[in-house]
């Protein structure tokens, strides 16, 4: 089965299989048409396929009459900033994000610097399927410009302006950062130097040969955690390939679940500015506990960066994020931004004098289990429908898959937005309860997928 996923704000697939140069040219042409031929910012991550996809993207955008500002290898948050700073029609980040090296994607950003929401994505898809693209005549074709250094300088200045730089400089933190051979090493090095911090880099070469799976989960931070036990550093951080997600490791080498990133940032953000927090249905209840301590509410919506940020902007939220390690500090950032999240943590530790370990220990304790089951797209919704029918008496929330909630626990089953799998997440106040919920859900899903469940 050819693996191509088209979701809100992006098209993603295995390069050379479903994600072909022809498809990329057509999507880029559609985006250039959607932007009405306005200037567009692009950047790419370090994957081997990035050069091929860049060429195809340029062909599509230029044919629609767009001027293209190419940032080269740069994180997605920089694309978002550049779109807003320059007032252009939109942006495309060529990145597979947390997927392995076989995958790549086009992530589409609108003129406000946010990933396209559902309505805008449907407009783009209508243009793509209609295949009626703008075609500029030969004398109206625009050039490709490179402004990476100037725009990255401005981005760093902006991020630093949001932080208490003097406090961070006084602490002189030592930070180990695992870049997983992605796009963030150079910009993070400059950022930490400006903050008077010492960077101890790991896997910093932008080779595209990833040292481990890119997502900043505890399992993928084992190398970083082992290194932390041998070094004198305040904490460690693992940054996703395109700078949208971040995970943390304590000074003693304890890798925190990626679920800690949002509540840790909420604790910092809500000290400064009260307001609601938006997250998805699959994120830990830790964030509710943190927000309640400041008298603030948490609003949940569908899984996906574009969903939570769009909802956050609509609700006037001060923070939007997910349990994946992705956080957007609204309105300073319009995408998940690992660098800004790192800066907030450095500031908080500097102002409080605490360690990451003590800060994490203050979080309420829940037990979470995450599983994924390979499931062809033609079977996923049959499984979800059988879950819905089986748990009908438990008032399931069907906004995004099936979510069941109890006083002491919750369970969420949904189709992945990015891969042909079924995602199952359970969280409870006790480990036994979380394990029981997960085992029941996995067993039911396997039986339902092969037609062995009667409802």
N, C-alpha and C positions, 0 to 999 in steps of 0.2 A: 504494500500500500504506500503510495507516494505521500510524504508527510509535509503538508502545507497547512498553516494555520493563519486565518485572517480574522483578526479581532479588532476591537475598538482601538484605533490609533496606530495599528501596525499590520504588517504582513510578514510572516515568519516561516522558515522552512529549512530543510536540509539542502545545502548548496549542491548543485549538480543533479539533484533528484527533482524535487518540486520547485525549488527556488532557482529559476533559470535566468540568464541575462535578459531574455525576451520578456519574461514576466516583470522583471525589475524596470526595464525601459518603459513598459506600458504603465506601471504604477507611478513611476516618476513623471511620465507625460500627463497622467491623470492629475497628479498633485500640482504640476505646473499650470494645468488648465484650471484647477480649483482655485489656485492663487491668482488667476487671471493674468498670468505672465509676469507677476511681480518678482522682485528679487527674492532669492531663497538661500538660506544658510545650510551647509551640509558639513558633516564630520563623520569620522569612522573610528572603529576600534582597531585592535591589532591582529585580528584573525587573518589567516592566509587568504580567505575569500574576499577580504575588504577591498582590495584593489580592483578586482573584477566587478564587484557591485558598485564601487564608486564610478567606474567608467560607464556602466549602464545607467546609473542615476544621472550622471552629467548629460549623457546623450538625451535622455527623456526630458530633463528640465530645459536644456538649451534649445531643443527642438520646439518647445512651447514658448520660446522667446524670453525665458527668465535669465536675468543676471544671476550668476551663482557665486556666492562667497564661500570658499572652501577653507575650513579650519584645519584640514589635515587630520591627524590622529588627535582626538580630543573627546573628553567625556560629554555625555548628553546634557548635564546641567550647563555646560558652557554654550552649547547650541541654543538652549532656552534663553540664556542671558543675552547672547548675541542677537537673537531675533528681536527681543524687547529693546535692547540698546540701539539697534540700527533702524527699528521701525519697518522691518521688511515683511513680506507676505507670509512667511512660514519657514520651517526648517525640517530637515531630514537627518536623523541620526542613523547611521549604518552600523548596527550592532546586534549581536545575538544575546547580549546581556548575560543572564545566568545560565543560558544553554551551553552545551559542550561545543567543541570546536567545529563539529560538522555543521552546526546551525548558523544562520545569520538572519538578519531582519532589517526592514526599513521601519523606523519609528517616525511618525508624522506629527509635527508640532504646528499649531496655528499661529497667527500673528501676535497673540498674547503670550506666546512662549509655553503654553500648556500643550500636553498631548491632546490630539483631537478627541472630543467627546463623542457620544453615540450619534448625535444628530449630524455633526460635521463628518464623521466617518462614513455615515450612510450617503451623504452627498458625494464624498470622494468615490465610494464604491459604485454609485450610479454612473459617474463619469467614466470610471474604469470599464464597467460592463458595457456601456454604450459605445466605447471606443471612438468617441468624437472629440479628439484632442485638439488644442490649439496648435497650429503649425505656422511658425514664423517664417516669412520670406527670407531669402538669403541675406538681404541688406538690413534686416532687423535682428539678426542673431547677436546675442550679447556675449561678452567675454566671461572668463572664469577669473575671479580675483582671490588672492590669498591674503588674509588679514589675521592670521592666527595669533601672532605675538601681541599685536595691539589689543585685540579683543580679550585674550587671556589675561593681559595686564589689567584691563578694566574690570574683568570678572573678579580677579583676586582683590583688587581695591574695594570692590563692592562687598565681597564676603567679609573682608577685614573690618569694614565700616559697621557691620552688624554686631561685631564682637567687642568685648572689653579687652583690647589688645594689651594694654599696660598690665593688667592683672595676670594675663597668661604669660607675658614676658618675665614677670617677677618670679613665677614658679619654675621656669626653665625645665619643662617636662622632657623626659626621654620617652619616645614612642617608637615601637616596632610596628611597621606597616607591611602587610603582605599584599602585593599588588596583583598577584596571580598573572603576571606577564601581560597585563592589560594596558589601558590608556591613561592611567592616573599618576604614574610615578613622577614625571617631571613637574606637573602642576602641584602635586602634594609636597614635593621637596621644597619648592619655592614658598608655598603656603606656610609650612612649618618653620622655615628659616625666618620668614617675616614675623612669626610669633615667638622667636627666640627659643624654639624647641629643637631638640636633637632628634633627627630621624635615623633609625636603624632599619634600612630597607631589606625586604625579602622578596624574591622573585620579581625584581624590578625591571628586568630586560623586556622591552615591548616586542617580544618575538612572536607572539600568537601561539606559541607552544605552551599551553597552560600547565602549570606545575600540579594542579589538582582541579577538580570541578569548581567552577567559578563562584557559585552561590556562597555567601558568607555564613554558612551554617556551622554549628559546633563540630560536626563530623568533618567538614572541610577545613577547619582551623587546627587540626591536630599537629601539623608541622609547626605552625606558629606557636601553639601552646607549648610544645616541647622546647622550642627555642627560648621562650620566655623564662623557663626554669633555669636557663644557663646565663641569662643576662640581667643586668641591673637596669630596669626600665619601669616607668610608671604604669604602663599598660600596653597592650597590643591591639591592633585593628586590622581587619581584613576588608579590602575594598573590592567591590564587584568590577568586572571588566570595563563597564562604561560609566562608573562613578555614581550609580544610582542607589546602591545598597552598601551597608557597612555592618560588620559584626565586631565584637570586642572580646578580648582575653585579659584576665586580671594579671597583676604583676607576678603572681605565684603560678601562672600557667593554667588557670581554669578558664576554659572556653565557655562563654555565655551563649545560650541559645540566641539565635537571631531575633527571637521574640522579645528580648530585653531592649533592643534598640529604640523602639517607639516609646515604651513607658519611661525609660531613662531620659529621653529627650523631652517627653511631656513634663516630667518633674522639673526640668530646667526651664522650659518655655513658660509654664504656667506660673512660675515664680515671678517672671517678668511681666507677663501680659495675660490676664484672664480671658477665657473664651472657650467655646466648644472645641472638641477634638473629634476628627472623623477617621474611622478605620473601617476595615472590612469584616465580614461575618466569620472569617477564619482566624482572626487575631486573638491572642490571649486576653483574658479578663484582667490581667495586671493593669492594663491602661485604664479600665474603669475605676479600679481601686486608687490609682494615682490621681486621676481627675477628680474623684469624689473628695479627696483630701484638700483640694483647692475649691470645692464647691462648684465644679464644672461638670458638664455633661459630655457623654461620648455618643456619637451618632454612627451607626453602622450602615454600610451599603455593600454593593457587590464587589467581588474581588477584582483588582486591577488598578494600576496607578491612575489612569484617566478617570475612573469612577470615583475614587476617594478624593482626588484633588478637585474634580468638578463639583462634587457634593460639598467639599470644604469651602470652596469659593461661594457657593450658593448659600451656605449656612453662616458665612462670616467667621469660619473657624480660624484658630491661630495655629493649628497643626493638623496635618493629614498624613497618615502613614499606614503601613501594613506590617504584619509579623514576619515579613521576608527580610527585614532590615532596611526597608526603604522609608524615608521620612522627608516630608516637605514642610519647611518652616514658613507658613503663610503670613503675610504676602511677600516675604523676602525672596522666596524661591517659588517657582511655578512647576517644578518637577522634583522628584526625589533627588536629594543632593547629599552625597556621602561626605563631601568636604565640609559643608556647612554643619552637618551633624557632628562631625569630628571636632570642629571648632567650638560648638556649644558644650560638648563634654569637657574639653580642655578648660574652657572658661569656668564651668561649674566646679571642677576639681580645684582650680586656682582660687576661687572665691571662698569655698567652703573648707579647704584644707583636707578634705576627705580623700580616700582612695576609691578606685573603681570597685574594688571588692566590697568595701563597707557600704557604698551606695547601692550596689546590687543586692546586698544582704537585707537592705531595708524594704525591698520589694515583697509584696505578698507572694506566698508560695502556692503555685498550682502545678499540676502534673499534666503534661501534654504528650500525646502520641500522634505522630504523623506517618501516614503510609500512602503509597500510590500503587495502583494496580493498572498494568497495561490493559487498555480497553479500546477496541476499534470505535471510531466515531459512530458507526451505525448501531452499536450496542449500548453506548453510554446512556442515552436518554430512556431506553427501555429499563435499564437498571434504576435510574433515578425515579422513573414512574412507579416502579414496584416498591421502592423505598417509601415514596409518598403514600401509596395505598396502605402499606404495612403499618406505618406510623400515623395513620390518619387521626387516631384518637389522642395523639400527643400534640396536636395543633402545629404541625411543621410549618416553618417559614420557607416558602418556595421562591423567594426573590432571586436567589442565586443557588441553584441546586436544591438540596434539602438540608435545613438546619433545625435541629431539635435542641431545646433549652430546658434545663431543670435548675433548681436552686443550687445544687452542688456540682453541676456539670453541664457540658454541651457537646453536641456532635454535629459535624458539618460534612456533607458528601456533595461533591460537585465535579463537573467536567473541567479538566485543566484548560486554561485559555491558551496555553503555549505548546502543549504536547498531547499526543493521543493516549492520555491516561485518565484514570479516575482518582481524584484526591480525596482522602479521608482524614479528618482531623478530629481528635477527641481531647477534651480537657476537663479535669475534675479536681476536686480538693484532696482526693486521695489517689495514690498510685494504683491501688487495686481497682477502683472504680474506672479510672481512665483505661486501664488494660482490658477490663471487661467490655466496656463500650467499643473499643477498637476491635477486639476479637469478634464480637457479635456482628459488627458492621462489615468487616472483611469477609467473614463467612457468608453473610447474607448476599453481599455484592457478587461474590464468585458464583453462588448458586443462581442468583438472578440473571447474571450475564449468560448463563448456559441454559436458561429456561427451566430450572428445577424448582422455582418458587411459584406457588399458587396464591393469588391474593384476590 
